[in-house]
């Protein structure tokens, strides 16, 4: 893709998407999951990179060689639906191709760790047929919206975000890549009721007590890291560590303008208070009550 041109949103089977996540649709839907695959899923900017880093270290941290430390996380844990052809330099006639299905099938490791932002109804059926472990992380809508706004400012692979006030309205309308936040978090929450191999986590709980959520995650995955390994992983996944780690912070991914924002910005709960006006907050709360219909799914906007 040309870094000067951003993709356009369009309605794709009732969900707003861009061509970067749909043009390989047949291969995505026909993707063959394996029983030991681990899927990490979320709405965009809800903490999935953090989760990918934790799970990657849990499975492969002890076997990562010096050579492997040059492989960025987005290659170690590929995104299933991504298809991006990108010219690193205008003088280079051969573009860099990121095609999620190929990258996953080329993974040398087992289990394969796979990332997706697809809403539950778009996930290839083979993940459920193979009874794969799925980890979902959800983040409160207000912080998610602010984080997504800054991501869209710096990610040239995303549609142009416009100003904050128009973005705020568009988020409420669900006119975002991967669709409505409400539909996404609710759809996966509902799936949890019928699919026991789904572990649903909350970003706010992770921030408040990372060690406790880490223990729950290990239990779900059936892993028992040693005390020393736990300590090493906990140290490596601190926000300040990840923000400066080039293998994790997406600084090596083409199409990111770090002069606009960093990929990992603050990693806090409640940053929305710095962006939503009093009127916007009241409007959002009123809209939220109408759209969040499941009383069992509760998010915290502060801790």
Secondary structure as GFF3:
##gff-version 3
##sequence-region A 1 303
A	DSSP	beta_strand	10	12	.	.	.	ID=ss1
A	DSSP	beta_strand	15	17	.	.	.	ID=ss2
A	DSSP	three_ten_helix	19	21	.	.	.	ID=ss3
A	DSSP	alpha_helix	25	29	.	.	.	ID=ss4
A	DSSP	beta_strand	38	42	.	.	.	ID=ss5
A	DSSP	alpha_helix	48	60	.	.	.	ID=ss6
A	DSSP	three_ten_helix	61	63	.	.	.	ID=ss7
A	DSSP	three_ten_helix	68	70	.	.	.	ID=ss8
A	DSSP	alpha_helix	73	76	.	.	.	ID=ss9
A	DSSP	beta_strand	83	86	.	.	.	ID=ss10
A	DSSP	beta_strand	96	99	.	.	.	ID=ss11
A	DSSP	alpha_helix	100	105	.	.	.	ID=ss12
A	DSSP	beta_strand	113	116	.	.	.	ID=ss13
A	DSSP	three_ten_helix	120	122	.	.	.	ID=ss14
A	DSSP	alpha_helix	126	129	.	.	.	ID=ss15
A	DSSP	beta_strand	133	138	.	.	.	ID=ss16
A	DSSP	alpha_helix	141	154	.	.	.	ID=ss17
A	DSSP	alpha_helix	164	173	.	.	.	ID=ss18
A	DSSP	alpha_helix	181	194	.	.	.	ID=ss19
A	DSSP	beta_strand	198	202	.	.	.	ID=ss20
A	DSSP	alpha_helix	203	208	.	.	.	ID=ss21
A	DSSP	alpha_helix	210	221	.	.	.	ID=ss22
A	DSSP	alpha_helix	227	236	.	.	.	ID=ss23
A	DSSP	alpha_helix	239	244	.	.	.	ID=ss24
A	DSSP	three_ten_helix	271	274	.	.	.	ID=ss25
A	DSSP	alpha_helix	278	291	.	.	.	ID=ss26
###
